[in-house]
Amino acid sequence: MDYNIGDIVKMKKPHPCGSKEWKIVSIGHLSTFECVKCGHLMSMSAEKAVKAITKKID
C-alpha cells in the first residue's frame, strides 16, 4: 500500500452511517481505519484493505 497514517481513503462499501470515507489510523499486517463521519474504528488485514480501497482523497 502506498498510503500513510492520516490519509483519507474511499472504500468500496459504505459504513452503516452512510460514509465511504475512512482515515488511516495504523498500517501494518492489521490496518486500522476511523470512519470520517461517525468516528467508528475498524480493523482489517492489509490484503483486504488493498482490495477495499478505491482511491485516496486529497
PDB file of N, H, CA, C and O in Angstrom:
ATOM      1  N   MET A   1       0.840  -1.191   0.000  1.00  0.00           N
ATOM      2  CA  MET A   1       0.000   0.000   0.000  1.00  0.00           C
ATOM      3  C   MET A   1       0.877   1.243   0.000  1.00  0.00           C
ATOM      4  O   MET A   1       1.871   1.316   0.723  1.00  0.00           O
ATOM      5  N   ASP A   2       0.505   2.209  -0.808  1.00  0.00           N
ATOM      6  H   ASP A   2      -0.302   2.150  -1.396  1.00  0.00           H
ATOM      7  CA  ASP A   2       1.219   3.481  -0.848  1.00  0.00           C
ATOM      8  C   ASP A   2       0.426   4.541  -0.108  1.00  0.00           C
ATOM      9  O   ASP A   2       0.114   5.598  -0.656  1.00  0.00           O
ATOM     10  N   TYR A   3       0.104   4.247   1.140  1.00  0.00           N
ATOM     11  H   TYR A   3       0.357   3.389   1.585  1.00  0.00           H
ATOM     12  CA  TYR A   3      -0.692   5.152   1.960  1.00  0.00           C
ATOM     13  C   TYR A   3       0.050   5.435   3.254  1.00  0.00           C
ATOM     14  O   TYR A   3       0.880   4.637   3.691  1.00  0.00           O
ATOM     15  N   ASN A   4      -0.248   6.568   3.861  1.00  0.00           N
ATOM     16  H   ASN A   4      -0.922   7.216   3.505  1.00  0.00           H
ATOM     17  CA  ASN A   4       0.379   6.961   5.118  1.00  0.00           C
ATOM     18  C   ASN A   4      -0.681   7.145   6.193  1.00  0.00           C
ATOM     19  O   ASN A   4      -1.861   7.331   5.895  1.00  0.00           O
ATOM     20  N   ILE A   5      -0.249   7.092   7.440  1.00  0.00           N
ATOM     21  H   ILE A   5       0.709   6.941   7.682  1.00  0.00           H
ATOM     22  CA  ILE A   5      -1.150   7.337   8.559  1.00  0.00           C
ATOM     23  C   ILE A   5      -1.695   8.759   8.436  1.00  0.00           C
ATOM     24  O   ILE A   5      -0.938   9.700   8.197  1.00  0.00           O
ATOM     25  N   GLY A   6      -2.995   8.910   8.596  1.00  0.00           N
ATOM     26  H   GLY A   6      -3.610   8.145   8.789  1.00  0.00           H
ATOM     27  CA  GLY A   6      -3.641  10.214   8.483  1.00  0.00           C
ATOM     28  C   GLY A   6      -4.286  10.464   7.130  1.00  0.00           C
ATOM     29  O   GLY A   6      -5.068  11.405   6.987  1.00  0.00           O
ATOM     30  N   ASP A   7      -3.972   9.632   6.124  1.00  0.00           N
ATOM     31  H   ASP A   7      -3.337   8.868   6.240  1.00  0.00           H
ATOM     32  CA  ASP A   7      -4.592   9.782   4.807  1.00  0.00           C
ATOM     33  C   ASP A   7      -6.078   9.434   4.885  1.00  0.00           C
ATOM     34  O   ASP A   7      -6.484   8.576   5.670  1.00  0.00           O
ATOM     35  N   ILE A   8      -6.874  10.100   4.073  1.00  0.00           N
ATOM     36  H   ILE A   8      -6.545  10.797   3.436  1.00  0.00           H
ATOM     37  CA  ILE A   8      -8.298   9.793   3.957  1.00  0.00           C
ATOM     38  C   ILE A   8      -8.475   8.987   2.671  1.00  0.00           C
ATOM     39  O   ILE A   8      -8.036   9.402   1.598  1.00  0.00           O
ATOM     40  N   VAL A   9      -9.125   7.828   2.795  1.00  0.00           N
ATOM     41  H   VAL A   9      -9.482   7.491   3.666  1.00  0.00           H
ATOM     42  CA  VAL A   9      -9.341   6.966   1.637  1.00  0.00           C
ATOM     43  C   VAL A   9     -10.827   6.675   1.467  1.00  0.00           C
ATOM     44  O   VAL A   9     -11.605   6.771   2.416  1.00  0.00           O
ATOM     45  N   LYS A  10     -11.203   6.320   0.250  1.00  0.00           N
ATOM     46  H   LYS A  10     -10.570   6.241  -0.520  1.00  0.00           H
ATOM     47  CA  LYS A  10     -12.588   5.963  -0.048  1.00  0.00           C
ATOM     48  C   LYS A  10     -12.655   4.449  -0.219  1.00  0.00           C
ATOM     49  O   LYS A  10     -11.858   3.864  -0.953  1.00  0.00           O
ATOM     50  N   MET A  11     -13.612   3.819   0.461  1.00  0.00           N
ATOM     51  H   MET A  11     -14.259   4.294   1.056  1.00  0.00           H
ATOM     52  CA  MET A  11     -13.795   2.371   0.392  1.00  0.00           C
ATOM     53  C   MET A  11     -14.921   2.026  -0.588  1.00  0.00           C
ATOM     54  O   MET A  11     -15.753   2.874  -0.911  1.00  0.00           O
ATOM     55  N   LYS A  12     -14.938   0.775  -1.056  1.00  0.00           N
ATOM     56  H   LYS A  12     -14.262   0.087  -0.794  1.00  0.00           H
ATOM     57  CA  LYS A  12     -15.980   0.315  -1.983  1.00  0.00           C
ATOM     58  C   LYS A  12     -17.353   0.315  -1.326  1.00  0.00           C
ATOM     59  O   LYS A  12     -18.317   0.816  -1.905  1.00  0.00           O
ATOM     60  N   LYS A  13     -17.449  -0.242  -0.121  1.00  0.00           N
ATOM     61  H   LYS A  13     -16.666  -0.649   0.349  1.00  0.00           H
ATOM     62  CA  LYS A  13     -18.742  -0.359   0.563  1.00  0.00           C
ATOM     63  C   LYS A  13     -18.870   0.715   1.639  1.00  0.00           C
ATOM     64  O   LYS A  13     -17.898   1.001   2.338  1.00  0.00           O
ATOM     65  N   PRO A  14     -20.048   1.312   1.783  1.00  0.00           N
ATOM     66  CA  PRO A  14     -20.230   2.343   2.818  1.00  0.00           C
ATOM     67  C   PRO A  14     -20.393   1.744   4.211  1.00  0.00           C
ATOM     68  O   PRO A  14     -20.829   0.603   4.365  1.00  0.00           O
ATOM     69  N   HIS A  15     -20.039   2.527   5.213  1.00  0.00           N
ATOM     70  H   HIS A  15     -19.685   3.454   5.088  1.00  0.00           H
ATOM     71  CA  HIS A  15     -20.277   2.181   6.612  1.00  0.00           C
ATOM     72  C   HIS A  15     -21.782   2.344   6.856  1.00  0.00           C
ATOM     73  O   HIS A  15     -22.428   3.102   6.132  1.00  0.00           O
ATOM     74  N   PRO A  16     -22.359   1.663   7.845  1.00  0.00           N
ATOM     75  CA  PRO A  16     -23.801   1.828   8.119  1.00  0.00           C
ATOM     76  C   PRO A  16     -24.247   3.280   8.327  1.00  0.00           C
ATOM     77  O   PRO A  16     -25.420   3.594   8.124  1.00  0.00           O
ATOM     78  N   CYS A  17     -23.333   4.168   8.729  1.00  0.00           N
ATOM     79  H   CYS A  17     -22.380   3.913   8.894  1.00  0.00           H
ATOM     80  CA  CYS A  17     -23.699   5.577   8.906  1.00  0.00           C
ATOM     81  C   CYS A  17     -23.831   6.301   7.568  1.00  0.00           C
ATOM     82  O   CYS A  17     -24.329   7.426   7.519  1.00  0.00           O
ATOM     83  N   GLY A  18     -23.384   5.658   6.475  1.00  0.00           N
ATOM     84  H   GLY A  18     -22.980   4.745   6.515  1.00  0.00           H
ATOM     85  CA  GLY A  18     -23.524   6.243   5.150  1.00  0.00           C
ATOM     86  C   GLY A  18     -22.238   6.753   4.531  1.00  0.00           C
ATOM     87  O   GLY A  18     -22.218   7.072   3.342  1.00  0.00           O
ATOM     88  N   SER A  19     -21.167   6.838   5.301  1.00  0.00           N
ATOM     89  H   SER A  19     -21.184   6.578   6.267  1.00  0.00           H
ATOM     90  CA  SER A  19     -19.908   7.371   4.798  1.00  0.00           C
ATOM     91  C   SER A  19     -19.061   6.281   4.145  1.00  0.00           C
ATOM     92  O   SER A  19     -19.030   5.142   4.610  1.00  0.00           O
ATOM     93  N   LYS A  20     -18.373   6.650   3.059  1.00  0.00           N
ATOM     94  H   LYS A  20     -18.399   7.576   2.682  1.00  0.00           H
ATOM     95  CA  LYS A  20     -17.418   5.748   2.419  1.00  0.00           C
ATOM     96  C   LYS A  20     -15.987   6.215   2.680  1.00  0.00           C
ATOM     97  O   LYS A  20     -15.035   5.593   2.210  1.00  0.00           O
ATOM     98  N   GLU A  21     -15.835   7.312   3.428  1.00  0.00           N
ATOM     99  H   GLU A  21     -16.609   7.818   3.809  1.00  0.00           H
ATOM    100  CA  GLU A  21     -14.522   7.893   3.676  1.00  0.00           C
ATOM    101  C   GLU A  21     -13.981   7.450   5.028  1.00  0.00           C
ATOM    102  O   GLU A  21     -14.676   7.512   6.042  1.00  0.00           O
ATOM    103  N   TRP A  22     -12.720   6.999   5.025  1.00  0.00           N
ATOM    104  H   TRP A  22     -12.155   6.948   4.201  1.00  0.00           H
ATOM    105  CA  TRP A  22     -12.070   6.491   6.229  1.00  0.00           C
ATOM    106  C   TRP A  22     -10.685   7.108   6.366  1.00  0.00           C
ATOM    107  O   TRP A  22      -9.988   7.317   5.373  1.00  0.00           O
ATOM    108  N   LYS A  23     -10.291   7.398   7.596  1.00  0.00           N
ATOM    109  H   LYS A  23     -10.857   7.228   8.403  1.00  0.00           H
ATOM    110  CA  LYS A  23      -8.961   7.922   7.903  1.00  0.00           C
ATOM    111  C   LYS A  23      -8.095   6.754   8.362  1.00  0.00           C
ATOM    112  O   LYS A  23      -8.530   5.950   9.186  1.00  0.00           O
ATOM    113  N   ILE A  24      -6.875   6.651   7.840  1.00  0.00           N
ATOM    114  H   ILE A  24      -6.521   7.305   7.170  1.00  0.00           H
ATOM    115  CA  ILE A  24      -5.967   5.578   8.229  1.00  0.00           C
ATOM    116  C   ILE A  24      -5.350   5.923   9.579  1.00  0.00           C
ATOM    117  O   ILE A  24      -4.718   6.968   9.732  1.00  0.00           O
ATOM    118  N   VAL A  25      -5.539   5.034  10.559  1.00  0.00           N
ATOM    119  H   VAL A  25      -6.052   4.185  10.435  1.00  0.00           H
ATOM    120  CA  VAL A  25      -5.032   5.244  11.915  1.00  0.00           C
ATOM    121  C   VAL A  25      -3.729   4.479  12.127  1.00  0.00           C
ATOM    122  O   VAL A  25      -2.806   4.997  12.756  1.00  0.00           O
ATOM    123  N   SER A  26      -3.643   3.248  11.609  1.00  0.00           N
ATOM    124  H   SER A  26      -4.393   2.828  11.098  1.00  0.00           H
ATOM    125  CA  SER A  26      -2.409   2.465  11.705  1.00  0.00           C
ATOM    126  C   SER A  26      -2.277   1.581  10.475  1.00  0.00           C
ATOM    127  O   SER A  26      -3.268   1.174   9.868  1.00  0.00           O
ATOM    128  N   ILE A  27      -1.023   1.295  10.121  1.00  0.00           N
ATOM    129  H   ILE A  27      -0.219   1.626  10.613  1.00  0.00           H
ATOM    130  CA  ILE A  27      -0.727   0.478   8.949  1.00  0.00           C
ATOM    131  C   ILE A  27       0.186  -0.657   9.382  1.00  0.00           C
ATOM    132  O   ILE A  27       1.113  -0.458  10.167  1.00  0.00           O
ATOM    133  N   GLY A  28      -0.079  -1.824   8.872  1.00  0.00           N
ATOM    134  H   GLY A  28      -0.832  -1.986   8.234  1.00  0.00           H
ATOM    135  CA  GLY A  28       0.732  -2.994   9.180  1.00  0.00           C
ATOM    136  C   GLY A  28       0.013  -4.229   8.699  1.00  0.00           C
ATOM    137  O   GLY A  28      -0.830  -4.157   7.804  1.00  0.00           O
ATOM    138  N   HIS A  29       0.343  -5.368   9.292  1.00  0.00           N
ATOM    139  H   HIS A  29       1.027  -5.426  10.018  1.00  0.00           H
ATOM    140  CA  HIS A  29      -0.352  -6.605   8.928  1.00  0.00           C
ATOM    141  C   HIS A  29      -1.848  -6.446   9.169  1.00  0.00           C
ATOM    142  O   HIS A  29      -2.663  -6.950   8.395  1.00  0.00           O
ATOM    143  N   LEU A  30      -2.207  -5.748  10.238  1.00  0.00           N
ATOM    144  H   LEU A  30      -1.545  -5.339  10.866  1.00  0.00           H
ATOM    145  CA  LEU A  30      -3.601  -5.442  10.547  1.00  0.00           C
ATOM    146  C   LEU A  30      -3.733  -3.920  10.561  1.00  0.00           C
ATOM    147  O   LEU A  30      -3.235  -3.263  11.475  1.00  0.00           O
ATOM    148  N   SER A  31      -4.399  -3.358   9.556  1.00  0.00           N
ATOM    149  H   SER A  31      -4.804  -3.892   8.813  1.00  0.00           H
ATOM    150  CA  SER A  31      -4.549  -1.909   9.447  1.00  0.00           C
ATOM    151  C   SER A  31      -5.830  -1.461  10.140  1.00  0.00           C
ATOM    152  O   SER A  31      -6.825  -2.185  10.156  1.00  0.00           O
ATOM    153  N   THR A  32      -5.793  -0.249  10.717  1.00  0.00           N
ATOM    154  H   THR A  32      -4.985   0.339  10.704  1.00  0.00           H
ATOM    155  CA  THR A  32      -6.949   0.296  11.420  1.00  0.00           C
ATOM    156  C   THR A  32      -7.406   1.571  10.721  1.00  0.00           C
ATOM    157  O   THR A  32      -6.594   2.409  10.329  1.00  0.00           O
ATOM    158  N   PHE A  33      -8.720   1.700  10.573  1.00  0.00           N
ATOM    159  H   PHE A  33      -9.380   1.019  10.891  1.00  0.00           H
ATOM    160  CA  PHE A  33      -9.332   2.843   9.916  1.00  0.00           C
ATOM    161  C   PHE A  33     -10.382   3.456  10.829  1.00  0.00           C
ATOM    162  O   PHE A  33     -11.032   2.754  11.603  1.00  0.00           O
ATOM    163  N   GLU A  34     -10.545   4.794  10.731  1.00  0.00           N
ATOM    164  H   GLU A  34     -10.017   5.364  10.102  1.00  0.00           H
ATOM    165  CA  GLU A  34     -11.564   5.513  11.502  1.00  0.00           C
ATOM    166  C   GLU A  34     -12.546   6.151  10.525  1.00  0.00           C
ATOM    167  O   GLU A  34     -12.140   6.858   9.603  1.00  0.00           O
ATOM    168  N   CYS A  35     -13.834   5.900  10.730  1.00  0.00           N
ATOM    169  H   CYS A  35     -14.163   5.325  11.479  1.00  0.00           H
ATOM    170  CA  CYS A  35     -14.865   6.488   9.877  1.00  0.00           C
ATOM    171  C   CYS A  35     -14.832   8.008  10.048  1.00  0.00           C
ATOM    172  O   CYS A  35     -14.856   8.511  11.171  1.00  0.00           O
ATOM    173  N   VAL A  36     -14.778   8.732   8.934  1.00  0.00           N
ATOM    174  H   VAL A  36     -14.759   8.323   8.022  1.00  0.00           H
ATOM    175  CA  VAL A  36     -14.702  10.192   8.981  1.00  0.00           C
ATOM    176  C   VAL A  36     -15.989  10.793   9.545  1.00  0.00           C
ATOM    177  O   VAL A  36     -15.941  11.810  10.236  1.00  0.00           O
ATOM    178  N   LYS A  37     -17.133  10.179   9.261  1.00  0.00           N
ATOM    179  H   LYS A  37     -17.172   9.353   8.700  1.00  0.00           H
ATOM    180  CA  LYS A  37     -18.424  10.735   9.673  1.00  0.00           C
ATOM    181  C   LYS A  37     -18.753  10.467  11.141  1.00  0.00           C
ATOM    182  O   LYS A  37     -19.146  11.386  11.859  1.00  0.00           O
ATOM    183  N   CYS A  38     -18.596   9.206  11.602  1.00  0.00           N
ATOM    184  H   CYS A  38     -18.277   8.460  11.018  1.00  0.00           H
ATOM    185  CA  CYS A  38     -19.051   8.871  12.959  1.00  0.00           C
ATOM    186  C   CYS A  38     -17.926   8.509  13.933  1.00  0.00           C
ATOM    187  O   CYS A  38     -18.173   8.411  15.135  1.00  0.00           O
ATOM    188  N   GLY A  39     -16.694   8.307  13.442  1.00  0.00           N
ATOM    189  H   GLY A  39     -16.494   8.386  12.466  1.00  0.00           H
ATOM    190  CA  GLY A  39     -15.573   8.023  14.328  1.00  0.00           C
ATOM    191  C   GLY A  39     -15.394   6.562  14.699  1.00  0.00           C
ATOM    192  O   GLY A  39     -14.531   6.243  15.517  1.00  0.00           O
ATOM    193  N   HIS A  40     -16.190   5.658  14.119  1.00  0.00           N
ATOM    194  H   HIS A  40     -16.891   5.917  13.454  1.00  0.00           H
ATOM    195  CA  HIS A  40     -16.083   4.224  14.412  1.00  0.00           C
ATOM    196  C   HIS A  40     -14.738   3.696  13.921  1.00  0.00           C
ATOM    197  O   HIS A  40     -14.297   4.040  12.824  1.00  0.00           O
ATOM    198  N   LEU A  41     -14.081   2.856  14.737  1.00  0.00           N
ATOM    199  H   LEU A  41     -14.440   2.577  15.628  1.00  0.00           H
ATOM    200  CA  LEU A  41     -12.817   2.249  14.346  1.00  0.00           C
ATOM    201  C   LEU A  41     -13.061   0.862  13.768  1.00  0.00           C
ATOM    202  O   LEU A  41     -13.897   0.109  14.268  1.00  0.00           O
ATOM    203  N   MET A  42     -12.322   0.531  12.707  1.00  0.00           N
ATOM    204  H   MET A  42     -11.643   1.143  12.301  1.00  0.00           H
ATOM    205  CA  MET A  42     -12.437  -0.764  12.052  1.00  0.00           C
ATOM    206  C   MET A  42     -11.041  -1.256  11.703  1.00  0.00           C
ATOM    207  O   MET A  42     -10.210  -0.485  11.225  1.00  0.00           O
ATOM    208  N   SER A  43     -10.782  -2.537  11.941  1.00  0.00           N
ATOM    209  H   SER A  43     -11.458  -3.164  12.330  1.00  0.00           H
ATOM    210  CA  SER A  43      -9.503  -3.138  11.581  1.00  0.00           C
ATOM    211  C   SER A  43      -9.720  -4.175  10.497  1.00  0.00           C
ATOM    212  O   SER A  43     -10.735  -4.871  10.477  1.00  0.00           O
ATOM    213  N   MET A  44      -8.744  -4.268   9.585  1.00  0.00           N
ATOM    214  H   MET A  44      -7.920  -3.702   9.601  1.00  0.00           H
ATOM    215  CA  MET A  44      -8.786  -5.315   8.560  1.00  0.00           C
ATOM    216  C   MET A  44      -7.365  -5.624   8.123  1.00  0.00           C
ATOM    217  O   MET A  44      -6.458  -4.808   8.287  1.00  0.00           O
ATOM    218  N   SER A  45      -7.187  -6.807   7.569  1.00  0.00           N
ATOM    219  H   SER A  45      -7.924  -7.470   7.437  1.00  0.00           H
ATOM    220  CA  SER A  45      -5.862  -7.210   7.114  1.00  0.00           C
ATOM    221  C   SER A  45      -5.430  -6.309   5.958  1.00  0.00           C
ATOM    222  O   SER A  45      -6.263  -5.722   5.267  1.00  0.00           O
ATOM    223  N   ALA A  46      -4.133  -6.214   5.763  1.00  0.00           N
ATOM    224  H   ALA A  46      -3.456  -6.691   6.324  1.00  0.00           H
ATOM    225  CA  ALA A  46      -3.602  -5.382   4.690  1.00  0.00           C
ATOM    226  C   ALA A  46      -4.096  -5.877   3.335  1.00  0.00           C
ATOM    227  O   ALA A  46      -4.364  -5.076   2.439  1.00  0.00           O
ATOM    228  N   GLU A  47      -4.216  -7.186   3.185  1.00  0.00           N
ATOM    229  H   GLU A  47      -3.998  -7.836   3.913  1.00  0.00           H
ATOM    230  CA  GLU A  47      -4.689  -7.773   1.929  1.00  0.00           C
ATOM    231  C   GLU A  47      -6.119  -7.326   1.610  1.00  0.00           C
ATOM    232  O   GLU A  47      -6.418  -6.955   0.475  1.00  0.00           O
ATOM    233  N   LYS A  48      -6.993  -7.363   2.603  1.00  0.00           N
ATOM    234  H   LYS A  48      -6.751  -7.665   3.525  1.00  0.00           H
ATOM    235  CA  LYS A  48      -8.383  -6.932   2.406  1.00  0.00           C
ATOM    236  C   LYS A  48      -8.464  -5.425   2.196  1.00  0.00           C
ATOM    237  O   LYS A  48      -9.291  -4.947   1.419  1.00  0.00           O
ATOM    238  N   ALA A  49      -7.605  -4.676   2.887  1.00  0.00           N
ATOM    239  H   ALA A  49      -6.934  -5.064   3.518  1.00  0.00           H
ATOM    240  CA  ALA A  49      -7.619  -3.217   2.764  1.00  0.00           C
ATOM    241  C   ALA A  49      -7.277  -2.788   1.343  1.00  0.00           C
ATOM    242  O   ALA A  49      -7.900  -1.876   0.799  1.00  0.00           O
ATOM    243  N   VAL A  50      -6.288  -3.446   0.741  1.00  0.00           N
ATOM    244  H   VAL A  50      -5.782  -4.187   1.183  1.00  0.00           H
ATOM    245  CA  VAL A  50      -5.898  -3.104  -0.632  1.00  0.00           C
ATOM    246  C   VAL A  50      -7.072  -3.315  -1.583  1.00  0.00           C
ATOM    247  O   VAL A  50      -7.276  -2.518  -2.498  1.00  0.00           O
ATOM    248  N   LYS A  51      -7.843  -4.379  -1.376  1.00  0.00           N
ATOM    249  H   LYS A  51      -7.676  -5.027  -0.632  1.00  0.00           H
ATOM    250  CA  LYS A  51      -8.997  -4.662  -2.232  1.00  0.00           C
ATOM    251  C   LYS A  51     -10.158  -3.705  -1.964  1.00  0.00           C
ATOM    252  O   LYS A  51     -10.903  -3.366  -2.885  1.00  0.00           O
ATOM    253  N   ALA A  52     -10.320  -3.264  -0.712  1.00  0.00           N
ATOM    254  H   ALA A  52      -9.715  -3.539   0.036  1.00  0.00           H
ATOM    255  CA  ALA A  52     -11.465  -2.431  -0.327  1.00  0.00           C
ATOM    256  C   ALA A  52     -11.294  -0.959  -0.691  1.00  0.00           C
ATOM    257  O   ALA A  52     -12.284  -0.270  -0.937  1.00  0.00           O
ATOM    258  N   ILE A  53     -10.058  -0.467  -0.731  1.00  0.00           N
ATOM    259  H   ILE A  53      -9.254  -1.027  -0.531  1.00  0.00           H
ATOM    260  CA  ILE A  53      -9.806   0.953  -1.005  1.00  0.00           C
ATOM    261  C   ILE A  53      -9.924   1.225  -2.503  1.00  0.00           C
ATOM    262  O   ILE A  53      -9.295   0.547  -3.315  1.00  0.00           O
ATOM    263  N   THR A  54     -10.731   2.216  -2.859  1.00  0.00           N
ATOM    264  H   THR A  54     -11.242   2.766  -2.198  1.00  0.00           H
ATOM    265  CA  THR A  54     -10.879   2.579  -4.268  1.00  0.00           C
ATOM    266  C   THR A  54      -9.967   3.738  -4.653  1.00  0.00           C
ATOM    267  O   THR A  54      -9.421   3.755  -5.757  1.00  0.00           O
ATOM    268  N   LYS A  55      -9.795   4.715  -3.746  1.00  0.00           N
ATOM    269  H   LYS A  55     -10.239   4.702  -2.849  1.00  0.00           H
ATOM    270  CA  LYS A  55      -8.896   5.829  -4.060  1.00  0.00           C
ATOM    271  C   LYS A  55      -8.538   6.607  -2.806  1.00  0.00           C
ATOM    272  O   LYS A  55      -9.198   6.508  -1.772  1.00  0.00           O
ATOM    273  N   LYS A  56      -7.472   7.384  -2.933  1.00  0.00           N
ATOM    274  H   LYS A  56      -6.936   7.464  -3.773  1.00  0.00           H
ATOM    275  CA  LYS A  56      -7.024   8.278  -1.868  1.00  0.00           C
ATOM    276  C   LYS A  56      -7.642   9.646  -2.135  1.00  0.00           C
ATOM    277  O   LYS A  56      -7.608  10.138  -3.263  1.00  0.00           O
ATOM    278  N   ILE A  57      -8.207  10.257  -1.097  1.00  0.00           N
ATOM    279  H   ILE A  57      -8.235   9.857  -0.181  1.00  0.00           H
ATOM    280  CA  ILE A  57      -8.834  11.569  -1.237  1.00  0.00           C
ATOM    281  C   ILE A  57      -7.831  12.632  -0.799  1.00  0.00           C
ATOM    282  O   ILE A  57      -7.277  12.561   0.298  1.00  0.00           O
ATOM    283  N   ASP A  58      -7.604  13.620  -1.667  1.00  0.00           N
ATOM    284  H   ASP A  58      -8.054  13.678  -2.558  1.00  0.00           H
ATOM    285  CA  ASP A  58      -6.614  14.668  -1.370  1.00  0.00           C
ATOM    286  C   ASP A  58      -7.150  15.717  -0.445  1.00  0.00           C
ATOM    287  O   ASP A  58      -6.439  16.661  -0.104  1.00  0.00           O
TER     288      ASP A  58
END
